[in-house]
Amino acid sequence: MEELFVKNGHFASKDGAIYQLRGVNLSGSAKLPLKPDGATHFDQTNTFNNHKNVSFVGRPLKEEQAEEHFDRLRKWGFNFLRFLITWEAIEHKGPGKYDNEYIDYVERMVSLAAKKGFYLFIDPHQDVWSRFTGGDGAPGWTLEELGMNISKIRNSETAIVHHYYGKNYRRMSWPLNYQKYSCATMFSLFFGGKEFAPDTKIDGKNVQDFLQDHYIDSVLKIVRRLKKYKNVIGFDTLNEPSPGWIGKKNLGEFDGFGFGKVVKSSPFQEMYLSEGRAVSAEQAYMLGFWSLPFGKVRLNPEGVPLWERGHQCIWRNHGVWDYDPNGAPMMLKPEYFYRKNGRKYEFYSDFMYPFIKKFKERVQKLENRFHIFIESDPSKLELEWKEIPKKNQGYVINATHWYDISVLMLKRYLPWFGVHVFKQKPIFGKENIDNAYEETIRMIREMSEKKMGNCPTVIGETGIPMDLNHRVAYLKNDYGVLEKALDRIMKAVEKNFVNLALWNYTPDHTHSLGDRWNEEDLSIYSQDTPSSYDEDGGRAVRAFSRPYPIRTKGFPVALTFDMERSLFKYAFRQEGNLFPEAEIFIPEIHYKKGFEVLVNAGTYQYDPRTKILKFKGEKGILDYGITVYPSKKSLSREQDRTKVVSKTQKRKIQ
């Protein structure tokens, strides 16, 4: 595979052709060990108590099935992977003890991906710190090194963990762990230990350096193995990094967001909760940041401390709170994480940026060409990177995630309702929602252009829950709702001509277990998809398998696809001395009876094996328009024939 570089905000080959990378996150279940099965629906007491004796070999793909899954993804038109690994998968055995069998396995999967034609970047994934705090990512020993007892997380109620609750687990409640003690403390230490916990040291190092160095050293084990593979274009720094409590204005108040019934315990309450003190916390119905209180609930009534004997809350050690003479908890420094000497802390510039720089320097010291993909809180546009890469050095790439949280959290698709995540306001009306989606992606792209040196934009995650609207697809075999919900995302991506990795493709997905993690169900593939809908196991296939220009010698001007009419339009302009060319993927699902092509100039050939339409321009022509539509359908409006192309040539392709 040819190496990709950065050119004018796009990925490009050495000959100047612009690539559009379109693919998936591989995979949702890669967050969990394969042996023993780490599916969060099952009792994980054994894997929690014996967390050093697990194996992620076979995540994301069982080796004997990998070729089948890669071929399926290629059939659907994908050329790109966000390949998930976790820190735990590499270093679960203990500090400095690496799982070489897993590292060998990752290399074999990346090698096979190259043979199958996939570009990829590696994502060291995490959600709410670790499996032991309700998510995935970090090894269990990161908690134990600080004196936390994993077996006491449940009764101390310092994390919301799926298998502890079973059928009583509230859907999409795992993000609430960002407000819970275990997760919030670990992230506060990972990014801000030297500032906020200077007295907390492990093996002679401040806890921040201890955690960051072990994390980066683990990733470097993968970097060393993969640097020879040209299809590997770079590494993500850390999935959806959390500030923990850094930036909290008042530790006595809950300021998180939620959906449905939420227990609103403040950071201060979480601190003394960790020491085995019962908490009377407010309950509320929440919709985003709006809440309606409806009572109180008592947490940790049995008084179980999170800590091993001889340890106590780190923040009490640093004078954030203590007990009054009567033994009652009292807050001493409510603005501890908010400001110092009158200056407010800024998470990205003060803590995230230095971490990215450290990560970047260490990765590029081993392989200078690797691009470094960065992201932050998905609800904020705070990324900035002004450093200009040196010669032959990889760029910093904007890999921001984007979801309509109303669809994601409520698992409801309403064509007339959505949420503008950056403006944090509801949107009403189908046209307004389409415009808001397009604007949201444009805002992400403009961040790349204006604040990050005109780097490429990759939407590192987006997608929809496939169990929308009370699992209508499963119960009634009606995938139309899923197609419509995903199509309105894809249209916004196309109009902004950005790169994309859908969340997600889970090879062991089933209707009963979903993505096998915290009741999420976003995989575009399922073993249980009825063949009457898609023989390859796809879900919402018409929405994600769509025509797009894979490779263009020229400057992209406009890209649209009307899913209902299978009407594809692409316009581009000659750039410099490059002779105009384009390669367009044409999926069979939209053109089962053949298709026709309209162009204003130039020639084209179609390869039915690869499903690629190869177009070549003409001397003297600067602007090109290509339209593809089903051969058995006439375009309903004359303007559809003329809007993109001024002159037409037509050839029917069987």
N, C-alpha and C positions, 0 to 999 in steps of 0.2 A: 504493500500500500504506500502511496506517495505521502510524504511528510506534509503536514499542514502548518502554515505560518499565519500571521495576522496582517491584514491589509484593509485599511479604511473601514474599520469596524466590523470586518468579516473574517472568517477563516478562509484561507486560500492556499492553493498549491503553488509550487515553484514557478509554474508557467503563467500564473496570474489568475487562474480560474477560481471563482468564488464558490465555496461549498455551503450548502445549507445542511446542517446536521439535524436530523430528526430521529428520535429514538425513545428509549424507555429507561426507567430505573430498574436495575436487575439486582436484587429483587426484594419484595416485601418481607419474605421469610428469611432473608440473609441476616437479619438482625438477631437471629436465634440459633443456638446450637442444633446440629442435626442429631448428635448422639450425646446424651439422651435427647429425645425430641423436646425442644424448648417451646412448643406452642403454648401461648399464655392461657389458653382455655383449660389446660390440664394442670394438675397439682405439680408445682415445680419445687416442692420442698426438698426433694433429692438433689436437683441441680443447684439449688441455692446453698444447701449445706455442703455440697461437694463441688463448688463452682470452679475449682482448679482442675477438675477432671472431666472436661467436656471436649467436644470436637466440633468445629465448624467446617470440616472437610465435607464437601457436597453442598455447601452454600456459596453461591446462589443456585447452582445446578448440580444435580447428581451427574457424575461424569459419564455414565453410560447413556444418559438422556440428553446430554448437552447439545449434540449435533442436531437432534430433532428440534429443540427449542430455538437454536440459532437459525435454522432453515425456515422455521415458521415466521420468525421476526423479519427475515429478509423477504419472504413472500409478501408480507404486509407492507414492505417498502422502507423499513427502518435501516439506517446506516450508522447508528450512534447508540452508545450505552453509557449510562452513569452506573458504574460497576461498584456495588456496595461491598465494603469490608467493615469490620469493627475492630476497635482496639482490643476488646475482649477476645476476639477470634485469634489474634496474634500473640497476646501476652497474658492469657488467662492463668497460666501455671504459677505466676508470681513475678515480682519485679525482676526484670532482666532475663526471664525465662521464656523463650519464644517457641511457638509451635511450628517447627520447620515443615511438618507434613502439610499443614495448612498453607504455608508460603509456597511450597512446591505446587500444591493444587491450584492456587491462584494463578501462578505462572502458566500452567497448562491450559487453564480456561482462557486466559488472555491470548495465548498463542493460537488457540482454536478460533477465537473471535476474529483475529487477524486474517486467518485463512478464509473465514466466512464473509469478510469485507466490512467489519465493524470498526469504526473509530470509537474510542472510549476515554473517559477519565475516571480515576479512582476516587470514590467517596468514602472516607472514613466516617461511617455513619454513627449518629447518636440521637436519641430522643430522651429528654429528661434524665440525662446522665447515664443510667445503666439499667439492666434488666431488674436489678435488685431495688431500684427506686421507681419502678413502674414503667420503664422504657427499654432502652438498649444502649450499648456503646462501651462503657468503661468496664474493666474487670472488677470483680468483687473485692479484691484486695485493696483497691483505692479507698474504699470506705473503711476497711479494717485497719489500715495503716494509721487512721486518725482516731481509732478507738471505738468506732461504731460497730455494733453487733447486728449483722444482717438478719439473724433469726429473731431479733426484737423489733424489726421495722413494723411488722404486722400489728402487734399489740400496743406499741407506742403510737401508732397511727401517724407516723411521720412520712408516709408515702401511700399512694393509692396504687395497689398492685392487682392486676386483673385476677390472678388465680386465688387471691385471698377472698375475693368477693363472689366469685362464681357467677351465677345467674343474676345476682344483685348488682353486678358491675354496671354502672351507668354509662351508656354509649358516649364515646368521645370525652371521657372524663380524664384520660391520661394527661392532657395538657395542664390540668390543675396541679400536677406535681411541680410545675415551675414555681408554685407558691408554697410548696411543702418543704419542711426542714431539710430532709436528706438531699434532695436535688438542689435546692437554692443554696445551701451551704457549700456543696461541692463545686458548683459553678463560681460562686463568690471567691472561693479559694483558688480555683484553677486560673482565673483571670486576674484576681486582685489580692492574692495571698500576701504579697510583700507590702501592700498598702494597708490592708485591713486586718491581717493576722500575722504581724511580723514576728511574733513569739512562737508561732506554730512551725516546727521544723521536723523533718523526717530524714534520717541518715545524714544529719548535718546541713541539709539544704532547707531553705524556706519551702513550705508546702507548694507554693506556686511553681517554683522551679522544678521541684520533685515531680509534680504531676505533668507539667508541660514537657519536661525532658523525656520522661518515660513514654508519653504519648507520641512525641515526634520520633523518638528512636524506634518505636514500633512501626510507624509509617515508613521510615527509611529502610526497614527490612524489605518492604515491598518495592520501594523505589529502586533499590539495587538490583532486584530481580527483573524489573520491567523496563529499565532504561534502554534496552536494546530493541524494544518493540516500537516501530514507527506508528502503529495504530494507537498507542497510548499517548494522548496529547497533553496530559497533565494530571494534577492531583487537587482535589478539594481540600480546603484547610480543615473544616469541621462543619458537619451538618447543623444548620439552624442553631448557631451558638446562642446560649442564654447568658444574660448578665448576672443571673442569680438575683441577689438583692442589691446589686450595685445600681445606684441611681434612685432607690426608693426614697421618697421625700419624707415619709413618716412611717417608722417601723410599727407603729401602733394601729395602722389601718391596712385593710385588705384593698388592693387596687388592681387586682387581676381581672380577667374577663372569663366568662363562662356561658354555658347554654343549659337550660333546664335547672334542676335542683342543685345548688352549690352550697357547700359548707365554707363560710368566709372566715377562716382563721387568719389573723394578722401575722406578720413575721415575728413580732414579739411573743405572741401566743405560741407560735411554733417553737420558739427558742426554749421556753420553759416546759412545753410539751415534751421536748426531747429529754428532759431530765426527770420524766416520770410524774409531772404535775398535771392533774386533770385540767381541761380547758372547757369553758362554756362558750361555744362559738355560735355566731349568727348563721342561720340558714336563710337562703333567698332563692327565688326564681330569677334566673339571669338570662338576658339576651344580649350577648356581647358585654359591654360595660354597664348596661342598664340593669338595675336589680330591684326586686320587690321582696323585702324581708317577710318571713312568715313564722319565725320562731327561733328557738335555740336548740343546740344539741351538745351533749357532753362527750368530749373526746378523751380517750385514755382513762376511763374511769377506774381501772385497776392500778393505775400509777406505775406503769412499766417504763423504765428508762431505756432509751436507745443505746446508751453508752455501756461499754465494758466497765467493770469495777476499776476504779482509779482514774477514770476519765469523766469529763463533764463538758457542757456546751462550750465550744470554742469561743463564741461571742461573749459569754460570761467571763471567760479568761481574759478577754480584751476590754472589759469594762463597759460593754454595751448595755448590760443589765445586771441585776443582782437581786438578792433578797433583802427586804427591810427587816428591822429588828423582830418583827412578829412572824417572819418566815414567808411573807407574801412576795411574789415576784414584783420588781419595780423596774421600769424603763429609765435608764440613765442617759442614753444618747440616741434619741429618736431619729436624728439626722445623720447617724454615723456613716451611712453609705451614700448620703446625698451631697454633702459638701464638707470642705475642710478649709479653715481660715478664710471663709467667705467665698471660696471658689467652688462652683458646682462640678461634680464629677460627670464626665461624658464617657459613657461606656465604650463607644466605638473608637474615639480618638485616644483616650487614655489607656485603654486595656486591650481592645480587640486589635487595633492597628499594630501595636508592638508585637502581639502574638503572631499576626499574619506575617510581619516582617521577619521574625525569627524562623517561622516555618518555611517561608520562601527561601531565605538564605541557605538553610540546611538542605532543603530539597534540591535547589538549583546548584548547590556545590557538588552534588552527586551527578546531576543531569541538567545542564544549563538550558536545554531546549524546552523543558517541561513548563507548560503554563500553570499558573496557580489560580484555581477557581475559588472565589470568595462569596460569602453570603452573610446576612445578618438576620435580625428579627424580620420575618416575612411581612410584618405590618408596617415597616418603616423603610424610607428611602434614605438611608444614612451612609451608604458606601461611598468612599472617596479614595482615589489613589493617583497621586501626582507624579510618582517616580517614573522616569522614562527608561525602558529596558535598554540594556547594553546590547552591543552587536551579538546576534545569534542567541540572545537570551529570551526565554519565554515571557509572555505578558502576564499581568494580573487580569483575570477574566471575571466579569459580572455574571454570577450564577444564581441570582435572586429567585426565590420561590414565590409562587402566586396561586392562591385559591380564592374562590368565592366562599367565604366562611359560612354564609347562610346555607349553602348546599352541602358543604363539608360537614358542618357540625350538626345540622338539623336532619340531614339525609332526606331532604325534600327538594324536588325540582319544581319550581313555579315559574312558568315562562314570563310572568309579569313582575317578578320580584327578584332582587339581587342586592348585594352589598358592595360598595366601593371601599376596598380594604384600606387604601391610603387616606382617603377622606373620612373614613369611618362613619359612613352614612348610608341609609337604605336607598335603593333605587327602585322606582316603580315604572312599569311600562316596558314592553319588549324592545322597542327601538332605543329607549334610554339605557337599558341594560347592555345592549350591543355596543352602544357608544361608550359606556362606562368601562366595559371590558377592554375595548380598543384603547381607551385613554390610559387605563392602568398599565397595559403592556408598553404603551408609548412612554409613560413616565419612567418605567424601568430602563427602556432603551436609551432615553435621554440622559439618565444617570450615567450610563456607559460613555455616552458621547461627550458630556460636559464635565463630568467629575472624575472620569477614570481613563482619560487619554484616548477616547474613541476606541475602546476595546470592544471585542465582540460581546454580544448579549446571549446568554444561554438561560432560558427558563428552566432552572434545575429541577423543579418539580411543579407539576400542576396535574389536575385530573378531577375525577368525580367518584363518589361512592357508587358502587354498582348495585347496592341494595337500596337504592332510592325508592321513595314513595311506597314504603311498606313492602319492599322486595317484590315489586310487581313483575320484574323480569323473571324471577324464579317461579313465582306462583302462577303466572298467566302466560309465560313464555313471550312476554311483550317487551322487546328491547328498544322500542321506539322512543320511550322517555329517555333512556340512557344515551341514545344517539343524538337526540336534540340537545341534551345538557352538555355533552362533550363537544358537539359541533359549534356551539356558540363560543366555547373556549378556543377551538382551533381556528375559527374565523379571525379572532383577535390576534392570534399568533401570526397568521398569514399576512394580515394587513400591515404588520410591523416588521415582517421579514426577519424574525429572530430565530435562533436555534432552540431546540426543545428536547427535553427528556420527560416524557409522561411518567407520572407515578400511578401504577407500576406494572411490572410483569412478574407474577408469582407462579412458578412452575408447579407447585404442589397445592395450589388454591382449590378449595372445595366450597360448595354452597354452605355447608355447616360450619366450617372453620374460617372462611374468608381468607385473608392474607396471613392467618395464623398468629396475628399479633394484635392484642387489645381490641378485638372485634372490628378492626378496620377491614374494608372490603372494596378496594379500589383497583384490583388487578384487571387488566384488559384481557386476561386469559383465565379460564377455569377448566379443570378436569371434568366438571359437571355440566358444562354448556351443552345443551341438546344439539345433536347433529342437524336437526331440522332448522336451527338458526344458523349455525356455523360449524362445518365439519372439522375445522381446525381448533375449536375451543375458544374462539374469540368472543368478546363482548363489546357491543357498540362498534363493531368493525367498520361499518360505513362511515363513522365519524372520524376514526383515527387512520384508516388506510385510505389515503386520498392522494390525488396527483400533486406533485410538487417538483420544483427544479432542484435537482441534486447538485448540479454543477453548471456554472454560467461564466463564460468569458464575455464580460460586459458588466454594466452597472444595473442592478435590479431596480425597477421603477414601481411596479404594481403586481400584486399577486392576490387572486381571489378564487374561491371554489364554492359553488352553490351545491350543497350536498343533495338537495331534493331533486335538482335537475341534472346533476352530474356535469355541471358546466364549469370548466376550468379556464381561467384567463391568466396569462403571464405577459408582462411587458418589461423589456430591458433595453438599454442603450449601449451602443458601442463605447468602449472606454480606451482611450489612448490608441496605441498601435495594435492592440489585441484584435484578432479576427473574430467576429461575433460567433459564439457557439453556445448551445445549451443542451443539457441532458435532463429529461423530464421523466419521472417515474409515473407510469400509468397503471393503476391497480385494476385488476380484472373485475373486482366486485362491482365497480361502477359502470363497466362497459362490457357486459357479458355477451352482447350481440354485436360487438365491434364499436368503433368510434370514427369520427371524422375530425380532421384538423384544418383549421383556417390559419393562414399566415399572410402577412402583408408583403413578405419577400423572403427569399432563401429557400433552402431545400431541407428535407428531413427523411430519416429512415427509422423504422421501428423494429426492435428486436423482441420477438414474442417470448424468448427464453428468459431474458432479464427484465422484461416489461419496461424497457427504456426507449423513449423517443429521442433520437439524436437530431438536433437541428443545427444547420449551418447558415450563416448570413450571406450577404452579397457585398461586393465592393461598392462603396459610395452610399450605402444605406446606413443611417445612424440609429434609427429607432425601429424596434421590432415588437410585434404583437403576435402571440400564439394563443389560439382558442381550441379547446378540445371538448367535444360533446358526443353523446351517444348517436350512433348512425341511424337508429330506428326512431329517433325523436327529432322533430323539427323545432328549431328555436322559436319560442312563442312570440318574441318581440323583435322587430327589425333592429332596434337599438342594440340588442345583444350581439348582432352580427357586426356592428360598426363601431361600437364604443371603444374597443381595444385596437381593432385593425381597420386601416383605411382602405387597403386593397386586399383582395383575398385570392388565395389559391386553395383548392380543396382536393383531398384525396381520401377515399374510403379505405379503411384498414380493417381486415377481417381478423 
